C-alpha cells in the first residue's frame, strides 16, 4: 500500500488536465504515490480524457460539484492513504518535487502539513501569488507570504530557500496528514472556495501542530484559473471567508472585526474610486452574508477556542497595511527586520 496520494480536484478542466497532468504523472514516483483525480461531476470530456490518455491515473467521481472545500473533503474521506497532496489542476510538476515533502512529514510527527516553493508558471523567475514560500497572517487577519505581499510579488533570487515554519500552507499544493486533516474538520465547505486552507491551517496551528515550507520542492502554478483577480465573485468570497475565518479562530475576534469594519469599507471606497462598482457591492454583500453566518459559526468558534493550546506560529503582531502602505515595506524580509 502506497503512503501518499496526489489528489487533483477537477471540474470541467479538460484543457488543464491535458496541459498539466502529464508533468504530474511523469514526476510522481510510482513507488511513492498514486495520482488521483477527484472529479466534481464535470460535464465536459474530462473523464473520457482521463480514461483514454492517462490510464495510470485513478479517478474518483463525485455526484455533484461540491466546490474546492467540499470536493476535497469528500475525496479525502474516501481515500485510504497516510498522506494526501491537495494539488491544483493548473500546477506544473518538476522532477523531485514530491520526495522532500514526504520526507518532511516522515521525519517529524508534529509537522502536519508542508508546501513546496510555489513559483509562477507564466514567469518562472517569480513567486506565485497563492502561497509563494509559505503563508502568514497579520494582526487583522490579512494573509501574506514569503515572496508575496498584497499585489507585490518578488522575483525568486533564492532568498527564501531555507525551510520555515509558517501559519498556512497553500491549498494549491498542500501535503497533509490525512488522519489529522479529517480529525480536525478538514476544509470548511461553507467557504466553497478561497481561504479555506488558511482557516484549516490556523485551526491546526492553534492546536499545536507545525506547518512548514520546504523550498527544495518546487512547483509552478498558473493561479487565477477559476476566477480573475478583479472578478466581484472572487472579491465576495475573499472578504466573506476572511471574516468567517477570523471569527472562527481568533481569540480576540470581536476586537479585530470591529477594526475590520472600517478597513473593509475603506477598501470598498478604493474600489469606488477605481470605478469598480461590482467589487464595491461584493464587499457590502460579503459583510452582510458574514453577519448572517455568525450564528452557525459560533459552535465552530467555541470548539476552536476550547482546543487552542498555543498562539500559532506565523500569526504576526503588526498590521500589514501600516507596514506596507504607510512605511513602504514591500517584502517579507523588510517586514521582519
C-alpha positions in Angstrom: 0.0 0.0 0.0 1.4 3.4 -1.0 1.7 6.0 1.7 0.7 9.1 -0.4 -2.0 10.2 -2.8 -1.5 13.2 -5.1 -5.1 14.4 -5.4 -6.2 16.8 -8.1 -9.7 18.2 -7.9 -11.3 18.7 -11.3 -14.4 20.4 -12.6 -14.7 20.9 -16.3 -11.0 21.2 -16.6 -10.2 19.1 -19.6 -7.8 21.7 -21.0 -5.9 22.0 -17.7 -5.7 18.2 -17.4 -4.2 17.9 -20.8 -1.7 20.6 -20.2 -0.5 19.9 -16.7 -1.4 16.3 -15.7 1.4 14.9 -17.9 4.1 16.5 -15.8 2.4 15.3 -12.6 2.3 11.7 -13.9 5.9 11.9 -15.1 7.4 13.3 -11.9 5.3 11.5 -9.3 7.3 8.3 -8.4 5.1 5.3 -8.8 6.7 3.6 -5.8 5.8 6.5 -3.5 2.4 7.8 -4.6 -0.7 7.3 -6.7 -2.1 10.2 -8.7 -5.8 10.5 -8.2 -8.2 12.9 -10.0 -11.4 13.6 -7.9 -14.0 14.9 -10.4 -16.7 17.3 -9.2 -19.3 16.0 -11.7 -17.8 17.5 -14.8 -19.9 17.9 -17.8 -17.1 18.2 -20.3 -14.8 15.5 -21.7 -12.6 15.3 -18.5 -13.4 11.7 -17.7 -13.0 10.5 -21.3 -9.6 12.2 -21.5 -8.5 10.6 -18.2 -9.5 7.1 -19.4 -8.0 7.5 -22.9 -4.8 9.5 -22.2 -4.0 8.8 -18.5 -4.7 5.1 -17.8 -2.4 5.1 -14.7 -4.3 7.9 -13.0 -7.0 6.8 -10.6 -10.3 8.5 -10.8 -12.9 9.3 -8.1 -16.2 10.6 -9.4 -18.4 12.8 -7.1 -22.1 13.1 -7.7 -22.1 16.9 -8.0 -19.9 20.0 -7.8 -19.1 20.4 -4.2 -16.6 23.3 -4.7 -13.0 23.2 -3.7 -13.5 22.6 0.0 -16.4 20.1 -0.2 -14.9 18.2 -3.1 -11.6 17.6 -1.3 -13.3 16.7 2.0 -15.4 14.0 0.2 -12.5 12.7 -1.8 -10.0 12.5 1.1 -12.6 10.8 3.3 -12.9 8.0 0.6 -9.2 7.6 0.0 -7.0 5.3 2.2 -3.6 6.9 2.3 -1.5 8.3 5.2 -0.6 11.5 3.4 -2.6 13.4 0.7 -1.3 16.1 -1.5 -4.0 18.6 -2.5 -2.8 19.7 -5.9 -4.5 22.3 -8.1 -5.2 21.2 -11.7 -3.2 24.2 -13.0 0.1 23.1 -11.4 3.2 22.0 -13.4 5.3 19.5 -11.6 9.1 19.3 -11.6 11.5 16.4 -11.1 11.9 15.5 -7.4 9.0 17.7 -6.2 7.3 15.1 -4.0 10.2 13.4 -2.2 11.2 16.3 0.0 7.6 16.9 1.1 7.0 13.3 2.1 10.4 13.2 3.9 9.5 16.3 5.9 6.4 14.6 7.3 8.2 11.3 7.8 11.0 12.8 10.0 8.8 15.0 12.3 5.5 13.6 13.5 4.4 17.0 14.8 4.6 18.6 11.3 1.0 18.1 10.0 1.4 19.9 6.6 4.0 21.1 4.2 4.1 23.0 0.9 6.7 23.5 -1.8 8.2 26.7 -3.1 5.5 27.8 -5.4 6.6 29.8 -8.5 4.5 31.3 -11.3 4.1 29.1 -14.3 3.8 32.0 -16.7 7.0 33.7 -15.4 9.1 31.0 -13.6 11.5 33.6 -12.2 8.8 34.9 -9.9 6.9 33.6 -6.9 3.3 32.7 -7.3 0.6 34.7 -5.6 -1.3 31.8 -3.9 1.3 30.6 -1.5 4.8 31.6 -2.7 7.2 30.3 0.0 4.8 29.9 2.9 1.9 31.9 4.4 1.3 34.2 7.4 -1.4 36.5 8.8 -1.1 40.0 10.2 -2.9 41.1 13.4 -6.1 41.9 11.4 -6.3 38.6 9.5 -4.8 39.7 6.2 -2.8 36.9 4.6 0.6 37.3 3.0 3.6 35.2 2.1 7.3 35.0 1.9 7.7 36.2 -1.6 4.3 38.0 -1.9 2.6 40.8 0.0 -0.7 42.0 -1.4 0.0 42.5 -5.2 3.7 42.8 -4.8 5.3 39.5 -6.0 9.0 39.1 -5.7 11.5 37.6 -8.1 12.9 34.3 -6.8 16.6 35.0 -6.1 16.8 32.1 -3.6 16.2 34.5 -0.7 13.6 32.1 0.8 15.4 28.8 0.2 15.6 27.9 3.9 12.9 25.8 5.4 10.5 27.8 7.5 7.6 27.2 9.9 4.5 29.0 8.6 1.0 29.7 9.6 -0.6 28.3 6.5 0.4 26.1 3.6 -1.1 26.8 0.2 -4.2 25.0 -1.0 -2.6 24.9 -4.4 -0.1 22.3 -3.2 -0.6 21.2 0.3 0.7 17.8 1.6 -1.2 17.0 4.8 -1.6 14.0 7.1 -5.0 12.5 6.2 -6.0 11.5 9.7 -5.3 14.9 11.2 -7.0 16.6 8.3 -10.2 14.6 8.9 -10.0 14.6 12.7 -9.8 18.4 12.7 -12.7 19.0 10.4 -11.0 19.3 7.0 -11.8 22.3 4.8 -14.9 24.3 5.7 -17.2 23.6 2.8 -19.3 26.7 3.6 -16.4 28.7 2.2 -16.9 27.0 -1.2 -13.6 28.5 -2.4 -10.8 30.9 -1.3 -9.0 30.9 2.1 -10.5 27.7 3.3 -6.9 26.3 3.6 -5.9 29.2 5.8 -8.8 28.6 8.0 -7.8 24.9 8.4 -4.2 25.7 8.9 -4.9 28.3 11.6 -7.0 25.7 13.4 -4.2 23.1 13.2 -1.5 25.6 14.3 -3.6 26.7 17.3 -3.9 23.1 18.3 -0.1 22.7 18.5 0.8 21.3 15.1 3.6 22.6 12.9 3.2 23.7 9.3 6.3 24.2 7.1 7.5 25.3 3.7 10.1 23.0 2.0 11.7 25.1 -0.7 13.8 22.2 -2.1 10.5 21.1 -3.6 9.4 23.4 -6.5 6.1 23.6 -8.4 4.8 26.0 -10.9 1.3 27.3 -10.6 -0.8 29.3 -13.1 -3.1 30.7 -10.5 -6.4 32.5 -11.0 -7.5 29.5 -13.0 -11.2 29.7 -11.9 -11.8 33.4 -11.3 -9.9 36.5 -12.4 -8.5 38.7 -9.6 -10.9 41.5 -10.4 -14.0 39.3 -10.5 -16.6 40.5 -8.0 -17.4 36.9 -7.1 -13.8 36.4 -6.1 -13.9 39.7 -4.1 -17.0 38.5 -2.3 -15.6 35.1 -1.4 -12.3 36.5 -0.2 -13.9 39.1 2.0 -16.6 36.9 3.4 -14.4 33.9 4.0 -11.7 36.0 5.6 -14.2 37.4 8.1 -15.6 33.9 8.9 -12.0 32.7 9.4 -11.2 35.5 11.9 -14.4 34.9 13.8 -13.9 31.1 14.0 -10.2 31.2 15.0 -9.1 34.5 16.6 -9.0 34.7 20.4 -9.7 38.4 20.2 -12.1 38.2 17.2 -14.5 40.9 18.3 -11.8 43.5 18.6 -10.3 42.5 15.2 -13.7 42.5 13.5 -14.5 46.0 14.8 -11.4 47.3 13.2 -12.1 45.3 10.0 -15.5 47.0 9.7 -13.6 50.3 9.0 -10.9 48.7 6.9 -13.3 46.8 4.7 -15.3 49.9 3.9 -12.0 51.8 3.2 -11.3 49.0 0.7 -14.8 49.5 -0.8 -14.1 53.2 -1.1 -10.9 52.4 -3.0 -12.8 50.2 -5.4 -15.4 53.0 -5.9 -12.6 55.5 -6.8 -11.4 53.0 -9.4 -14.8 52.7 -10.8 -15.1 49.0 -9.8 -18.8 49.2 -8.6 -19.1 45.4 -8.8 -16.4 45.0 -6.2 -18.0 47.7 -4.0 -21.2 45.7 -4.0 -19.2 42.5 -3.4 -17.6 43.9 -0.2 -21.0 45.0 1.1 -22.6 41.6 0.2 -19.7 39.8 1.9 -20.2 41.6 5.2 -23.9 41.1 5.1 -23.5 37.4 4.4 -20.9 37.1 7.2 -23.4 38.6 9.7 -26.0 36.0 8.7 -23.5 33.2 9.1 -22.2 34.2 12.6 -24.8 32.2 14.5 -23.9 28.9 12.8 -20.2 29.7 13.1 -20.5 30.2 16.9 -20.3 26.4 17.5 -17.1 26.2 15.5 -15.6 29.2 17.3 -16.4 27.7 20.7 -14.8 24.4 19.7 -11.7 26.0 18.3 -11.1 28.2 21.4 -11.6 25.1 23.6 -8.9 23.2 21.7 -6.5 26.1 21.3 -3.2 25.3 23.2 -0.9 28.0 21.8 -0.5 31.1 19.7 0.1 30.0 16.1 3.5 30.4 14.6 3.2 33.0 11.8 0.3 35.0 13.4 2.0 38.4 13.4 1.6 41.3 15.8 1.8 44.0 13.2 -0.6 45.5 10.6 0.5 44.6 7.1 -1.4 47.7 5.8 0.6 50.0 8.1 3.9 48.3 7.3 3.4 48.4 3.5 1.1 51.4 2.7 2.5 53.8 5.3 6.0 52.6 6.0 6.8 51.4 2.4 7.9 47.9 3.2 7.5 45.7 0.2 9.0 42.3 1.0 8.8 39.7 3.8 12.4 40.3 4.7 11.7 44.0 5.1 8.8 43.2 7.5 10.9 41.0 9.8 14.0 43.2 10.0 
